[in-house]
Amino acid sequence: DPKDSRTIINLYKEAAEKSGSSDAMFRLAVLYSQKPSDFLNKMYWLEKAAKGGHAEAQYQLAGEYMFSKEYRLPEALNLCRKAALQGHIEAQAQLAGLLTRDFLTNPGFIVSNEALIE
C-alpha cells in the first residue's frame, strides 16, 4: 500500500533528522532504492548514512561510485577502507581487489593515494 510505505518513510525521516541515526538514514536509502525514480533520494540518504559511519552504507556507496558514469575511484576506495576497518567482510574483499587491480595496472597509484591506505 503506497500510503503505508509513505508512513514508513516519514517515520524513518523523522528518526534520521531528529536523532541523526545513520541506521535510519540507511534504511531510508534502502526504501528509496525500490524505485529507479527515487535514485536521488536514495543517494542523498546513502551519503548521509555513510558520513555517519554506517559500514553497509559506506560499502554500498562505494559501489555506486565505482559503477557511476564518473567512476569516482578515490572516493570509492576511501569508503571501502572505512567500511573494511569496521569489519565489513565484503568491503575488505572489494578493497583488496581494487588495490590489487589498480596497483597492477598503475604501480604509482598506491603511492599517489597513500592517504587512502592508512
Phi, psi and chi 1 to 4 in degrees:
 res  aa     phi    psi   chi1   chi2   chi3   chi4
   1 ASP       -  122.2 -178.1    3.2      -      -
   2 PRO   -57.2  -34.1  -20.9   28.9      -      -
   3 LYS   -66.3  -39.3 -174.0  177.4  179.3 -173.3
   4 ASP   -65.7  -42.5  -71.1  -18.9      -      -
   5 SER   -67.1  -34.6   63.7      -      -      -
   6 ARG   -65.6  -39.2  179.9   62.0   31.4 -153.3
   7 THR   -63.6  -43.9  -60.1      -      -      -
   8 ILE   -62.8  -45.1  -68.3  168.1      -      -
   9 ILE   -59.9  -44.4  -73.8  173.4      -      -
  10 ASN   -62.7  -38.3  -72.3  -23.6      -      -
  11 LEU   -66.0  -43.7  -71.1  170.6      -      -
  12 TYR   -65.9  -38.6  -82.8  123.2      -      -
  13 LYS   -60.5  -44.7  -91.8 -171.8 -173.5  177.1
  14 GLU   -60.9  -45.3 -174.0  177.0  -34.5      -
  15 ALA   -63.6  -42.1      -      -      -      -
  16 ALA   -65.6  -43.7      -      -      -      -
  17 GLU   -76.2  -38.5  -68.8  168.1  -10.5      -
  18 LYS   -78.5  -43.5  -75.0 -173.7  176.9  178.7
  19 SER  -100.2  -14.9   70.7      -      -      -
  20 GLY    72.4   22.4      -      -      -      -
  21 SER   -65.5  115.6  166.8      -      -      -
  22 SER   -68.3  -27.1   62.7      -      -      -
  23 ASP   -66.6  -44.3 -169.8   54.3      -      -
  24 ALA   -63.4  -39.0      -      -      -      -
  25 MET   -62.3  -43.9  -67.2  172.4 -168.3      -
  26 PHE   -64.3  -41.9  176.5   70.6      -      -
  27 ARG   -63.1  -34.7  -70.3  176.8 -170.9  -87.0
  28 LEU   -63.4  -44.1  -85.3  167.5      -      -
  29 ALA   -59.2  -42.1      -      -      -      -
  30 VAL   -63.3  -43.9  170.0      -      -      -
  31 LEU   -61.4  -43.0  -72.4  169.4      -      -
  32 TYR   -71.0  -20.0  -79.2  123.3      -      -
  33 SER   -73.9   -7.5   70.9      -      -      -
  34 GLN   -69.0  -26.7  -55.0  -58.5  -47.1      -
  35 LYS  -125.9  127.6  -67.7 -167.0  -52.7 -172.6
  36 PRO   -55.1  -29.4  -24.8   33.1      -      -
  37 SER   -69.1  -15.1   61.9      -      -      -
  38 ASP   -98.7   20.4  -77.5  -26.4      -      -
  39 PHE   -56.3  -44.4  178.5   77.7      -      -
  40 LEU   -65.4  -38.8  -67.3  178.0      -      -
  41 ASN   -65.3  -40.9  -76.9  -38.0      -      -
  42 LYS   -58.6  -49.4  175.7 -172.7   93.0  168.2
  43 MET   -64.1  -39.6  -69.5  -59.3  -69.5      -
  44 TYR   -57.3  -50.5  174.0   80.1      -      -
  45 TRP   -75.2  -30.8  -70.7  108.6      -      -
  46 LEU   -65.7  -42.7 -162.0   56.8      -      -
  47 GLU   -64.7  -41.8  -72.1  172.0   -9.9      -
  48 LYS   -64.6  -42.1  -73.6 -173.5   73.1   80.7
  49 ALA   -65.3  -40.8      -      -      -      -
  50 ALA   -63.7  -43.5      -      -      -      -
  51 LYS   -63.0  -29.4  -73.9  178.9 -174.6  171.2
  52 GLY   -79.4   -0.3      -      -      -      -
  53 GLY    93.6   12.3      -      -      -      -
  54 HIS   -75.7  113.9 -165.9  -78.4      -      -
  55 ALA   -60.8  -44.9      -      -      -      -
  56 GLU   -65.8  -37.0 -178.7   64.0   22.9      -
  57 ALA   -64.4  -41.3      -      -      -      -
  58 GLN   -61.2  -44.4  -68.4  166.6  -23.0      -
  59 TYR   -63.8  -46.7  173.4   69.0      -      -
  60 GLN   -66.9  -38.5  -72.9 -168.3   20.0      -
  61 LEU   -66.4  -37.4 -173.3   57.2      -      -
  62 ALA   -58.1  -42.2      -      -      -      -
  63 GLY   -62.7  -42.0      -      -      -      -
  64 GLU   -60.6  -42.0  -68.9  -72.2  -16.1      -
  65 TYR   -69.2  -36.0  -73.2  169.7      -      -
  66 MET   -69.9  -32.8  -76.9 -174.0  -75.3      -
  67 PHE  -106.3   12.2  -61.1  108.9      -      -
  68 SER   -81.4  168.5   71.8      -      -      -
  69 LYS   -63.0  -31.5  -68.5  176.4 -175.2  171.8
  70 GLU   -79.8  -20.0  -63.7   87.5   32.5      -
  71 TYR    47.6   77.4 -170.1   61.6      -      -
  72 ARG   -90.9   68.9  -62.5  160.7   62.9  176.2
  73 LEU   -61.0  -47.4 -177.3   61.0      -      -
  74 PRO   -57.9  -41.1  -26.4   36.0      -      -
  75 GLU   -67.7  -39.7  -68.3  169.6   78.7      -
  76 ALA   -62.7  -43.4      -      -      -      -
  77 LEU   -61.5  -43.6  -79.7  169.6      -      -
  78 ASN   -62.3  -43.7 -168.7   35.3      -      -
  79 LEU   -65.9  -41.8  -73.4  163.8      -      -
  80 CYS   -60.8  -41.7  -93.0      -      -      -
  81 ARG   -61.7  -44.8 -179.5 -174.5   62.4   78.3
  82 LYS   -61.9  -44.3  -72.6  178.2  178.6 -178.4
  83 ALA   -67.1  -41.0      -      -      -      -
  84 ALA   -61.8  -40.0      -      -      -      -
  85 LEU   -65.4  -19.6  -71.4  171.7      -      -
  86 GLN   -90.0    3.5  -67.5 -176.5   66.6      -
  87 GLY    92.3   10.8      -      -      -      -
  88 HIS   -71.7  108.9 -165.5  -75.2      -      -
  89 ILE   -61.1  -46.5  -58.9  -62.2      -      -
  90 GLU   -62.4  -37.7  -68.3   92.8  -13.8      -
  91 ALA   -66.3  -37.8      -      -      -      -
  92 GLN   -61.8  -44.7  -67.6  169.7   -7.5      -
  93 ALA   -66.7  -42.8      -      -      -      -
  94 GLN   -62.7  -43.6 -174.9   71.0   33.8      -
  95 LEU   -62.0  -45.0 -177.1   62.0      -      -
  96 ALA   -60.0  -43.6      -      -      -      -
  97 GLY   -64.8  -43.1      -      -      -      -
  98 LEU   -64.4  -45.7  -74.7  167.8      -      -
  99 LEU   -66.1  -40.2  -68.0  175.6      -      -
 100 THR   -65.1  -48.0  -58.9      -      -      -
 101 ARG   -61.5  -48.0 -176.3 -165.2   69.8 -148.2
 102 ASP   -72.5  -29.2  -75.7  -48.0      -      -
 103 PHE   -68.8  -40.7  179.3   72.9      -      -
 104 LEU   -68.2  -34.6  -67.2  174.1      -      -
 105 THR   -89.6  -18.8   58.8      -      -      -
 106 ASN  -151.4   84.0  179.9    9.2      -      -
 107 PRO   -56.0  -23.7  -24.0   32.6      -      -
 108 GLY   -80.1   -6.4      -      -      -      -
 109 PHE   -59.7  -50.7  178.9   81.6      -      -
 110 ILE   -64.6  -40.3  -69.2  178.1      -      -
 111 VAL   -64.9  -41.9  173.7      -      -      -
 112 SER   -74.2  -14.5   65.9      -      -      -
 113 ASN  -124.5   38.3  -71.3  -68.5      -      -
 114 GLU   -62.5  -20.4   64.4 -175.2  -50.8      -
 115 ALA   -64.9  -22.8      -      -      -      -
 116 LEU   -77.9  -20.2  -62.4  174.8      -      -
 117 ILE  -112.7   73.6  -42.6  -59.9      -      -
 118 GLU   -77.9      -  -65.5  177.2  -16.2      -
